[in-house]
Amino acid sequence: MKTPQDDRHECNAICLGGPCHGLLTHIDQDIGILLVPVPRCSPDEPETHARYRVTRERVSYHGHAEPYVALHWADPHRSCGQPQT
């Protein structure tokens, strides 16, 4: 029997820099640019996304068997508070 947890993907990537810095997520691709939803402080805030580049870099954390894929912020020229379109 499947449980809801069976459908969850374990986090395998971490955002570095930008508005999602430190956010853990799950990715299924090896190259390219991803749109990552920026965490909202309240449900009234509009949903925004930040662009992150998939890299070959890996980041290890104590207590996690596999290293995380490093996702580097792809829009460093933008202000963190500036909405993405």
C-alpha positions in Angstrom: 0.0 0.0 0.0 1.3 3.5 -1.0 1.3 6.3 1.6 1.5 10.0 0.8 5.2 9.9 1.9 5.9 7.4 -1.0 5.1 10.2 -3.5 7.4 12.8 -1.9 10.8 13.4 -3.4 13.7 13.7 -1.1 15.5 17.0 -1.4 18.7 16.6 -3.5 19.7 20.2 -4.3 20.3 23.5 -2.4 20.0 27.1 -3.6 23.0 29.2 -3.1 22.7 33.0 -3.2 19.7 35.1 -4.1 16.2 35.1 -2.5 16.1 31.3 -2.0 19.6 31.0 -0.4 19.7 27.8 1.7 16.4 26.4 0.4 16.4 22.7 -0.2 14.5 21.3 -3.2 14.3 18.3 -5.5 15.5 18.4 -9.1 15.4 15.9 -11.9 17.8 17.5 -14.4 21.6 17.7 -14.7 22.0 21.0 -16.7 20.1 24.2 -17.3 18.2 26.9 -15.5 15.4 26.3 -13.0 12.6 28.6 -11.8 12.5 28.1 -8.0 9.4 29.5 -6.1 10.6 32.2 -3.7 9.2 31.5 -0.2 6.4 34.0 0.8 6.2 35.6 4.2 2.4 35.7 3.9 -0.3 34.2 1.6 -1.2 37.7 0.5 2.2 38.2 -1.2 2.3 37.5 -4.9 4.0 34.3 -6.0 7.5 35.0 -7.5 10.2 32.8 -8.8 14.0 33.1 -9.0 16.3 31.6 -11.6 18.9 29.1 -10.5 21.6 27.4 -12.6 22.2 23.7 -12.0 26.0 23.1 -11.4 28.4 20.2 -11.1 29.2 21.5 -7.6 28.1 19.3 -4.6 27.6 20.5 -1.0 27.8 18.0 1.8 25.9 18.3 5.1 26.4 16.3 8.3 23.6 13.9 8.7 22.7 13.6 5.0 24.3 10.6 3.2 24.4 12.1 -0.3 25.8 15.6 -1.2 23.3 18.2 -2.5 23.5 19.6 -6.0 24.5 23.3 -5.8 22.0 25.6 -7.6 23.6 29.0 -8.1 21.5 32.1 -8.4 21.4 33.1 -12.1 20.3 36.7 -11.6 22.9 38.2 -9.3 22.4 41.7 -10.9 18.8 41.8 -9.5 17.9 43.0 -6.1 16.7 40.2 -3.8 13.4 42.1 -3.2 12.8 42.8 -6.9 9.9 40.6 -8.3 10.7 38.1 -11.1 8.6 38.1 -14.2 
